[in-house]
Every structure is written in C-alpha cells, then in structure tokens.
Amino acid sequence: MSFLMLVDWRRVKVKPFVSNLGALRLQQESIQMPVLMDKDGLPRIVLTDPNGSSAEVLLYGGHIVSWKNQRKEELLFMSSKDNLCHLWKFSIEQAKWKQHKAIRGGISPSFARFGDVGSLEQNGMTRNRMWSLDRDPSPLPPIDNHSSVDLILKSTGVDLKKPHSFELRLRITLSAGKLILIPRVRNTDNKPFSFAFSLCNYLSVSDISEVRVEGLETLDYVDNLMNRSRFTEQADAITFDGETDRVYLHSPDKIAIIDHEKKRTFVLQKNALPDAVVWNPWNKKAKALPDLGDDDYKMMLCVNSAAIDTPILLKPCEEWKGYQELSTVSSSYCSGQLDPRRVLYGFH
Ligand SMILES: O=P(O)(O)OC[C@H]1O[C@H](O)[C@H](O)[C@@H](O)[C@@H]1O
C-alpha cells in the first residue's frame, strides 16, 4: 500500500482515515476533500462536477495533472516521459522531502518570473514546491462542494531574498465543463514588489500541424526565438510548422484554439492577465528536453495566460487577482458550427 503521510503540510488539519488503498480525506473548511495518495506517493485532490467532468490537482506545484470532460476524454497533455515518482524524493540523508523539478504537462502557475527573464529559476519558483490547502480563502466565498479547491503557497526563508514575502493562492473550480482558475498574490511584506505571472496550459491536441489559434491576429509579439525581438502578427490565424515561442502582448481576453481533427475548440478566457504565450518546442527542442517524449510535441500546444510585458506591482498588503477559464466547444468548420468569430466575438 503506497501510503506515506508527512504531517508538515502547513495549514492542513489532517484527518486521515484510510477508506481504501491510498485514499485520504483532508479537511478543507466545511467539507472533506477526497485526496488520493497516488502511486508516486503524491497527494492528489480529485474534483468532480455533477455533469461528469473531473480534474486532478497535485499539492506539488499546485499542478493540475488531469481535466476530463463528461465523456471522460482527457483535455490536458501530459508528457509521455514524465512519471511523477522522481519529482519528490525522500532523501534519507537529509531526512526530508527534497524538491525536484517541475512537471511537464497539465496546468501550472508560474510566479515571479517568466521563462528565463531575470534572476530566479526558469518560470519561477512555485512549480516545484509543495503547496497546502488554503483554509482561509477570503475574500473569496468559502467552497462547499467537491468541484473546487483552494491552494496556498507561502514564501519561506529561501524566498525572502527576492521577491520578499508573499502569499500565493489558487482557487481551482470545475463548473459545467469549464475549468476556472483564480490566482491571487498578496504582498505580505513591508516593501512593494513586482512580479511576472503565467498559467501554463498544456492543451492536448490531435495533431499540432492541424491546429489554428484565433484571436491573436494583428497583435505585437515578442519572439523568444529571435532574441526577444518584437514583431506584429500578420496571419489571420496562428498555425504551426516549426518551433514557436512567442509572447503576444495585450491580447484580447478570449482566444480560440481550434483542433480540426478532434472537432474541438478550446476557448480560453482570461482577466488581469494581458499577455498570451504560445509555445510548441517542435522536434529538435522536444528531443533536447529530457522530460518530453520525442514525438510528444505533435500532441500538445501551450497557450498561457500571462502578465509578463508589464510586471504587476503590489504595494504592501495589496492583493492581485487574476482569472482564467478554459472550456471546449465541439465544432468544426465544415459543419459550419464553428465560426471563430462566433466563439470569439459572439457574432451570430
Ligand atoms: O521547460 P520549462 O521551464 O517548463 O519552460 C517551457 C517553456 O515555457 C515557456 O513557454 C517559454 O516561453 C519557453 O521559452 C519555455 O521553453
């Protein structure tokens, strides 16, 4: 039985009762959250929606590692190479859990730094930390069902170098087939600080060369493959035939990711996250990434909601709140059902 409990999960009042193999219930506010201790010994929270969709969240990295629709189809990409067991190693000699690396796939918050801009580790320091259940999500209303969970990551001594002391919260909600994320950063320091933030979404697609992204046309973007030079998007939709690593600036709050083959469109809606990152490593970079299968790039596309170009400035005690909503519409051009303008602008 893979069941190991370390009761140093701050803020979590653990009432373990072993219902069956590796199952735990953690008390979160007024309800008991079903938590799986998965085969890698990582605490995994299972969210379910009455319409049958589900999501699985790891405390490790505050990472969503599965989002399934009511037909139990997985909507997120997870690397074929990234088994989670090596993520979090119990180092006997140090007698404590030793963090490892970020998970390749799913959805994860990157805080304080984006990509390799600045001095912190790539894409921030929150992806390889153990988060906790947040027992005081105010001012958000308390959750009262199994479709939502509140996570929190508090700065530790290590972080107090830069950017000071903070509380990072993430509410994850499943509702009517939508996956809603509400990230919040509170400055608990006595000095202002600024940060970059992104929600990195690895979307599962049938074939990357058949995917179109609509809603970013005519925008300026920073090309991370061209020394961060700035360009203006000329195409009326973004399609993929090679490595792509761009930050679209001041993008609209609605973006459509159209997967013809699957007759599925992801609709990404966001708020207080003005930029949109579009990333696909393609074949060479995929081979170079140790935690990504060589052909995995064909089945994934990252479209991230982000605040990068203009870092967010927070005065002491101030709190920033973002919003991201992912949903899918089943459609295709040929059926005429999908007119991106209808998805993006609600034209009839
Ligand atoms: O390998 P990671 O730290 O997860 O970063 C993966 C990718 O994240 C972002 O999309 C950046 O734009 C890319 O430059 C980076 O390669």
The ligand as an ORCA input file, in Angstrom:
! r2SCAN-3c Opt
* xyz 0 1
  O      10.986     23.996    -19.559
  P      10.096     24.985    -18.885
  O      10.736     25.771    -17.808
  O       8.808     24.331    -18.435
  O       9.688     26.076    -19.998
  C       8.991     25.687    -21.118
  C       8.729     26.914    -21.972
  O       7.951     27.794    -21.212
  C       7.528     28.947    -21.868
  O       6.539     28.671    -22.770
  C       8.675     29.723    -22.532
  O       8.160     30.672    -23.441
  C       9.597     28.806    -23.262
  O      10.747     29.545    -23.621
  C       9.999     27.632    -22.370
  O      10.836     26.773    -23.092
*
